[in-house]
Amino acid sequence: MIGLILATIYGCYTSMIGGKPPQISFKSATGFLFRWYVTIAVILMVVFGLMIIGGSTMAGLLAGGPFGGLFGSVIGTSFAFVVFLVVGFSYVLEIIGARLLHKSLTLIVRNDDSYCWNRKKVFWGAVFLFVGLFGVPFLS
């Protein structure tokens, strides 16, 4: 959600203060949104994985010695896998949605150099972004 707000602010800034056309501002804002979601997804996956595996291993070591540490790491790995699936699914939808929105506007080189919207990409990009943000309740 924060990425969507930052991308909106960035798009408004490039359009109003930068003096760029709205189409260029849209492309730059959706490009920022795409890069934001990819970066945050990688960071969260690494942090969640290390926290879950490390915490389960330490809890197992404290509770049951070396065998408990091994058992805790196995349990931690299974929890990490479930978290990776849920969080990863949400971010995959958000990344696909941002990329589709970015690719939905193309420049057609003719006499007037006009822009063309691909309505299917706009629709599916918005759907993927909406489901990624609000359909999976863990990160919204």
C-alpha positions in Angstrom: 0.0 0.0 0.0 2.9 2.4 0.8 4.3 1.7 -2.6 1.1 2.7 -4.3 0.9 5.9 -2.3 4.6 6.7 -3.1 4.1 6.0 -6.8 1.1 8.3 -6.9 3.0 11.1 -5.2 5.9 10.5 -7.6 3.6 10.6 -10.7 2.0 13.8 -9.5 5.4 15.3 -8.8 6.7 14.5 -12.3 3.6 15.8 -13.9 3.0 19.0 -12.0 6.5 20.1 -11.0 8.5 18.4 -13.6 6.2 19.6 -16.4 6.0 16.2 -18.1 2.9 15.0 -20.0 0.6 12.7 -18.0 1.5 9.7 -20.1 5.2 10.0 -19.2 4.3 10.5 -15.6 2.2 7.4 -15.6 5.0 5.4 -17.1 7.5 6.6 -14.6 5.1 6.1 -11.7 4.3 2.5 -12.7 8.0 1.8 -13.3 8.7 3.0 -9.8 5.9 0.9 -8.4 7.3 -2.2 -10.2 10.8 -1.6 -8.8 9.4 -0.9 -5.3 7.4 -4.2 -5.2 10.4 -6.3 -6.4 12.8 -4.7 -3.9 10.4 -5.0 -1.0 9.5 -8.6 -1.9 13.1 -9.7 -1.9 13.9 -8.0 1.4 10.8 -9.4 3.1 11.5 -12.9 1.9 15.0 -12.9 3.2 14.1 -11.3 6.5 11.1 -13.6 7.1 13.0 -16.7 6.2 15.9 -15.9 8.5 13.7 -14.9 11.4 11.5 -18.0 11.2 14.3 -20.5 10.6 16.6 -18.9 13.2 13.9 -18.5 15.8 12.7 -22.1 15.5 16.2 -23.4 15.6 17.0 -21.4 18.8 13.8 -22.4 20.5 14.5 -26.0 19.6 18.1 -25.8 20.9 16.9 -24.3 24.2 14.1 -26.8 24.7 15.7 -30.0 23.6 19.4 -29.7 22.9 20.9 -30.7 19.6 18.1 -33.0 18.6 15.6 -30.2 19.5 17.6 -27.8 17.3 17.4 -30.2 14.4 13.7 -30.7 15.0 13.2 -26.9 15.4 15.0 -26.2 12.1 12.8 -28.7 10.3 9.6 -27.1 11.8 11.0 -23.6 11.1 11.7 -24.5 7.5 8.1 -25.7 7.0 6.8 -22.5 8.5 9.1 -20.5 6.4 7.8 -22.3 3.3 4.2 -21.5 4.2 5.1 -17.8 4.8 7.0 -17.7 1.5 3.9 -19.1 -0.3 1.5 -16.6 1.2 3.8 -13.5 1.1 5.2 -14.5 -2.3 1.8 -15.0 -3.8 0.8 -11.6 -2.8 3.9 -9.9 -4.1 3.9 -11.9 -7.3 0.4 -10.5 -8.0 1.4 -7.0 -7.2 4.5 -7.2 -9.4 2.5 -8.6 -12.3 -0.1 -5.9 -11.9 2.5 -3.1 -11.8 4.3 -4.5 -14.8 1.0 -4.9 -16.8 0.1 -1.3 -16.0 3.5 -0.1 -17.0 3.3 -2.0 -20.3 -0.3 -0.9 -21.0 0.8 2.5 -22.4 2.8 2.5 -25.6 4.1 5.2 -27.9 3.0 4.9 -31.5 5.4 6.5 -33.8 3.4 8.2 -36.5 3.1 11.8 -37.7 1.8 12.9 -34.3 3.7 10.5 -31.9 0.5 9.6 -30.0 0.2 7.2 -27.1 -2.0 4.1 -27.2 -3.6 2.4 -24.2 -4.0 -1.4 -24.2 -7.3 -1.8 -22.3 -6.8 -5.4 -21.5 -3.5 -4.8 -19.8 -4.9 -1.9 -17.9 -7.8 -4.0 -16.7 -5.8 -7.1 -15.7 -3.0 -5.0 -14.2 -5.5 -3.2 -12.0 -7.1 -6.6 -11.1 -3.8 -8.2 -10.2 -2.7 -5.1 -8.2 -6.0 -5.0 -6.3 -6.0 -8.7 -5.5 -2.4 -8.6 -4.4 -3.0 -5.6 -2.1 -6.4 -6.4 -0.7 -7.0 -10.1 -1.5 -4.2 -11.4 0.7 -4.7 -9.8 4.1 -1.3 -10.4 5.6 0.5 -7.4 4.0 -2.2 -4.9 3.3 
